[in-house]
Every structure is written in C-alpha cells, then in structure tokens.
Amino acid sequence: MGDFLATGVCSDLLDDLPLDTVMLVISELLPKVQNLQAGRQKANTAGAITDFLQSVTLVDVLPPQPQVCPRRFMWSDASIVWLASLIWGEVYVHGMSPLGIWNSTNVRLFLVKHTQMQQRQITETMSSVVGGLFSPSRQRSDHA
C-alpha cells in the first residue's frame, strides 16, 4: 500500500488546519499506550488500552474550553429562498404520493419572480382595464 504525500492544495490546507489540540492529546497519550503495549501480553493489550483510554482524563493537559457565544439567527435572502424551496419541495413530494393531489398529473415546479411595482397614472390603468377606450389619444381624435 502506497504512502499518501500531500501536494499543492492539500499541503496548503494542512497548514491551516487547527490541529494543536489533537497533537497535544496524541503527544500525551501515545507514550502511555506504548508502555501498556510493551508491558502486556498480546491477548490483553487491546482490552487494557481500551480501559485506559476510557478512564484517562486530560483536564490538566488540554487548554481551557472557550466561552460559548451563541448568535441569534438572522434571516437573509438566501435563507428565505432555501426555506421556500424546502417547503414547496415537501408539498410537491407529498402531493405525488399514491393518495396525493398531484398523483397521475404532469405537475412541474416553477418560480414566480416578483418585480418592483411601478407607479402608473390613473388614465393608464383605466386604458389597460377598459381596453383603450379611454386613452388620451383616442379622446383627442374623437373631438377633432
């Protein structure tokens, strides 16, 4: 079996990993485990090491635990999109079950994009509702 040699991105990542605590635990426990292995018979070694590791405390060796500083959840646009996608995905999946409302249909999920509402003049609104009967250009041509 070949040995792994970290190169490029892996070696850069290895430099950034916070391994201080892990290395401290290994440096503290490795000599003690090796002493147990050297002093025991092969049959009892695994059990003795397991018992030792279950009973050992590293309170004096490890640095103090950092203060817990919880942060309040803040909604963002991405989290709102995630939640909406999750909810509608669940609705869709449950609706496709054998007794679901979309069973045996050709339903597809889609997104409705909301745009900024633009202020329109009342005459514009009336002309689009009535179909152009009250448009200013039509009124001028009728009076001419």
C-alpha positions in Angstrom: 0.0 0.0 0.0 1.5 3.4 -1.0 2.0 6.3 1.4 0.0 9.4 0.7 2.0 12.5 0.1 0.1 15.8 0.3 0.9 18.2 -2.5 -0.4 21.5 -3.8 -3.8 22.4 -2.3 -3.7 19.6 0.3 -0.4 20.8 1.8 -1.8 24.4 2.0 -4.9 23.1 3.7 -2.9 21.0 6.1 -1.1 24.2 7.3 -4.4 25.9 8.0 -6.0 23.1 10.0 -6.3 23.7 13.7 -4.6 20.5 14.9 -2.9 21.9 18.1 -5.3 20.1 20.4 -5.2 16.9 18.6 -1.4 16.9 18.5 -1.4 17.7 22.2 -3.6 14.7 23.0 -1.5 12.4 20.8 1.7 13.5 22.4 0.3 12.9 25.9 -1.4 9.6 25.3 1.0 7.9 22.8 3.8 7.1 25.3 1.4 5.8 27.8 -0.3 3.5 25.3 3.1 2.3 24.0 4.1 1.5 27.6 0.9 -0.6 28.0 1.7 -2.4 24.8 5.2 -3.2 25.9 4.3 -4.4 29.4 1.3 -6.6 28.5 0.8 -9.9 26.7 -0.7 -9.7 23.2 -4.0 -11.2 24.3 -4.7 -8.4 26.9 -3.3 -5.5 25.1 -6.4 -4.3 23.2 -8.6 -4.6 26.3 -6.1 -2.8 28.5 -5.7 0.1 26.1 -9.5 0.4 25.7 -9.9 0.5 29.5 -7.0 3.0 29.8 -8.5 5.4 27.2 -11.9 5.2 28.8 -10.6 6.2 32.2 -7.9 8.8 31.3 -8.6 12.5 31.9 -6.8 15.2 30.1 -8.2 18.2 32.1 -4.7 19.3 33.2 -3.3 18.8 29.7 -5.8 20.5 27.4 -6.4 24.2 27.2 -9.5 25.6 28.9 -12.7 25.4 26.9 -13.5 28.7 25.1 -16.5 30.7 26.2 -19.7 29.8 24.3 -21.0 32.8 22.4 -24.3 32.0 20.7 -25.5 34.2 17.9 -29.1 35.0 17.0 -30.3 33.6 13.7 -30.7 36.4 11.1 -32.8 35.8 8.0 -31.2 36.6 4.7 -32.4 36.4 1.1 -30.6 33.1 0.7 -32.2 31.5 3.8 -35.6 32.7 2.7 -35.1 31.1 -0.7 -33.9 27.9 1.0 -36.9 27.7 3.3 -39.4 28.4 0.4 -37.7 25.7 -1.7 -37.7 23.3 1.2 -41.4 23.8 1.9 -42.6 23.7 -1.7 -40.4 20.7 -2.4 -42.0 18.9 0.6 -45.5 19.9 -0.7 -44.7 18.6 -4.1 -43.2 15.3 -2.9 -46.1 14.6 -0.6 -48.5 15.5 -3.3 -47.0 12.9 -5.6 -47.7 10.1 -3.2 -50.3 7.5 -4.2 -53.1 9.4 -2.5 -51.6 12.9 -3.2 -53.4 15.6 -5.0 -50.9 15.6 -7.9 -50.8 11.9 -8.4 -51.1 10.9 -12.1 -50.7 14.5 -13.2 -47.9 16.3 -15.1 -47.1 18.9 -12.5 -43.8 20.8 -12.6 -42.4 23.1 -10.0 -41.7 26.7 -11.2 -40.7 30.0 -9.7 -42.8 33.2 -9.8 -40.5 36.3 -9.8 -41.8 39.4 -8.2 -40.8 42.7 -9.7 -40.9 46.2 -8.3 -44.3 47.8 -8.8 -44.2 50.9 -10.9 -46.5 53.9 -10.3 -48.9 54.3 -13.1 -51.2 57.2 -13.9 -55.0 56.6 -13.4 -55.6 57.1 -17.1 -53.0 54.4 -18.0 -54.7 52.0 -15.6 -58.1 52.7 -16.9 -57.0 52.3 -20.5 -55.4 48.9 -19.8 -58.5 47.8 -17.8 -61.1 49.0 -20.4 -59.0 48.1 -23.4 -58.0 51.5 -24.7 -61.5 53.1 -24.9 -60.5 55.9 -22.6 -56.9 56.5 -23.9 -55.9 60.2 -24.3 -55.0 59.8 -27.9 -58.4 58.3 -28.7 -60.2 61.1 -26.9 -58.3 63.8 -28.8 -59.1 62.2 -32.2 -62.8 61.9 -31.4 -63.1 65.6 -30.6 -61.2 66.8 -33.7 
